[in-house]
Amino acid sequence: MPAFDTGVPALLLRLDPNPFHHGTLGAVRSLGRAGIEVHAVVESPRSPVTRSRHLHRAHAAPLDRGLPSVLRTLRRISDIIGRPAVLVPMDDLGAIAAARLAGQLTGRYLLPAQPPDLPERVADKAELAGICEGLGIPHPDTVVPGSAALAVAAARELGLPAVAKWSRPWLLPGGSGLRSTCLVRTPGEAGELYARTERAGSSLLLQRRLPESPSGDWFFHGYARAAGGCAAGGAGRKERAWPHGAGLTAAGRRLPNPEIERAAARLVGALGYRGVFDLDFRLDPRTGRCHLLDFNPRPGAQFRLFTDSGGLDVVRALHLDLTGRPVTTSAAEPGRVFVVENYLLLSLLAAPPGRRPERPAGIEAAWFAGDDPGPFLAMAAASLGRGAAKALARAHRPRPPAARAPVPPGRRDRDRDDHVARAPVTRPS
């Protein structure tokens, strides 16, 4: 294991209220097992992450996600910690806020030095399309319509179903019913979605949908060092997803892919990006090329898949680099598998059978760990409770009246005569 500066704590910053975010737990365990004091911003004291023995202290998330509120929260936590800490954003909004506030956090937190708007630029899906076009990196055909009529025309031109995305999904208001990504199956749906642009808070973009293929979904996780160049991480393939076909990774495998490895190095080098990043790709079976779908300026939830034989992962690389320690990589473990137990179970129950699994070099579970069973037990209890609540709600939902069974043709006249015969006779008075 690398020699860490264990006198420098770490704060994990996550502003998205997701109690089942296993990536945060992975970071807690990774740094905590290295002897580092780990703090985390959590949405609730009942979050499964708070049950980890490797977490030193949980801190309440800000009431709102605006920059002034986030800055106050970070300063309050810094006063509690009492010394400079490595700041590890765990979601896009956290990464954007940390970069924007870096100048006001000097002396309190250690952060990669880069342009303050760069995480926001790469996380913006419309901006990313332009970046890819400028660098010649394959990216799905994308249109940012300027009106509902143009959205209708773009959906027809791109082909249906088309992929619809909000360019800055972190601005979506809670309870709006809007999803960051969805499929539009008719031109009218594209126009209706565009009409909700003001509510969404950012531009709508439409993309040509790349067809699914058995080996089509890939990702790359890496760490771009302060001195330049990528360290730690690697390429992997999504084996199972929840929901099926376009959801979160339920099972993934580490596999070399020179094409996306070269694309990742070229992209971060051209942008001057520094820090942890997570890229999503999809193979276009018609051309045989992998297209970049998303650039996430923070650790991906399955980053522990890319732990090398020396114990280095992208979160540990960040801590080493920002504390002035050398980041030395060891041999990778191709074939290593990462599973998210709750999502994998749902995927196996609901989706068609996947490819026959190969023998893994090693398995990393998102939730279960022999030295830290508390988060798994809390996740399982919360999942069962949520499932029971949904089943109870369905059971008490009013049922629509049963449809009247159709009358067989041979009985139609007879039933009509019977009805007439049984009808009460009203006699004139």
Secondary structure, 3 states (H helix, E strand, C coil): CCCCCCCCCEEEECCCCCCCCHHHHHHHHHHHHCCCCEEEEECCCCCHHHHCCCCCEEEECCCCCCHHHHHHHHHHHHHHHCCCEEEEECCHHHHHHHHHHHHHCCCCEECCCCCCCHHHHHHCHHHHHHHHHHHCCCCCCEECCCCHHHHHHHHHHHCCCEEEEECCHHHCCCCCCCCCEEEECCHHHHHHHHCCHHHHCCCEEEECCCCCCCCCEEEEEEEECCCCCEEEEEEEEEEEEECCCCCEEEEEEECCCHHHHHHHHHHHHHHCCCEEEEEEEEEECCCCEEEEEEEECCCCCCHHHHCCCCCCCHHHHHHHHHCCCCCCCCCCCCCCEEECHHHHHHHHHHCCCCCCCCCCCCEEECCCCCCCCHHHHHHHHHHHHHHHHHHHHHHCCCCCCCCCCCCCHHHHHHHHHHHHHHCCCCCCC
